[in-house]
Amino acid sequence: MTLPFFVYGTLRPGGPNHDLFLRGRTLTEEPAALGGAWLYDGPGYPYVVEAPGGRVHGELITPRPDAYPDLLRALDRLEDYTPGGSRNLYERVEREVRAGSRPVRAWVYVAAPAVAARLRAHGSLIDGGDWAVRLCRTATASPPPSPPAPRTP
């Protein structure tokens, strides 16, 4: 099934994997949101965990038809996803996202069940469900104050 992709982390425009995987392979890239999901911080990349009440912000990526098969395989490898695999970090699932006011069916990589359970128990939620905003806050955060200089008598 050929569907667009909803991306919410390192594949978003400006993210470290966007140019590596998506540059020159897309027809459109537009802001979108996924309801019924929460965004958790991971080791350098985020995870979506499906649960009521949350909202995750990202981009809807529509690949060029000629690039689709190779891109699907590349993204599955990037996300450590094997169909039916028991050791997946992510699962690729079909979900409805909203691009502006219109609903669109898209592939979304969500945390695999074991990963989702760990994140629910011990993970750190990303405020506002937006990885790009989190990165901006981290990059512009003020450094902690320096300890006072020792006083000499």
ABEGO torsion letter per residue (X at the ends): XBBBBBBABAABBGBAAAAAAABGABABBBBBBBBGBBBBBBBGBBBBBBBBGBBBBBBBBBBBAAAAAAAAAAAAAAAGBBBGBAABABBBBBBBBBBEABBBBBBBBBBBAAAAAAAAAABBBBBGGBAAAAAAAAAABBBBBBBBBBBBX
